[in-house]
Amino acid sequence: MNRSKRANHFGTACEKRMAKKRRFTLERSSWHDARFGNGTPVEIKSTMIEHSNGQPGNFKVYREYHEKLRRADGWYCFVVYRPHGRSGCTIVNDKMVHSSDLPLLRWHGGGDHRGTEQAKIAISSIF
């Protein structure tokens, strides 16, 4: 199985590491992954620094969930990782960004996935 198909595994590992580092409480919700101690929601977005085809990674943001996060005055935690071996990964960089401070989002159809529009954000647009 290639690394792109293991993205959920790596994403979960990044969520756990960020929760420990940033002192989030992990919380399973459709539109956010964690909360700060004061209850503010946090959506953790992770991407591989470079895919196996040489293309740089990007973060996918879903419009419906982004709008909920904005209404809740929430935050994004962006994480870039480098996979190694079958299941390991190294965090290359991470950054907290308020949901109102994202770069310009260009929404496009997300197909049937999550029934909403999506936008892709380049790593270089965040870091």
Number of C-alpha atoms within 10 A of each C-alpha: 6 8 17 13 9 13 15 12 14 22 20 14 18 24 22 15 15 22 19 12 9 11 13 22 18 20 13 9 10 9 16 21 21 26 19 16 10 7 12 14 26 27 27 24 20 27 24 26 20 15 15 11 6 8 10 14 19 22 19 14 18 21 21 14 18 20 15 15 22 14 11 14 14 22 25 24 21 22 26 24 21 16 19 10 7 10 11 12 18 14 18 12 14 18 13 15 16 14 21 15 10 13 11 9 12 11 14 13 13 14 10 8 10 13 12 15 18 22 18 15 18 15 19 9 11 17 11
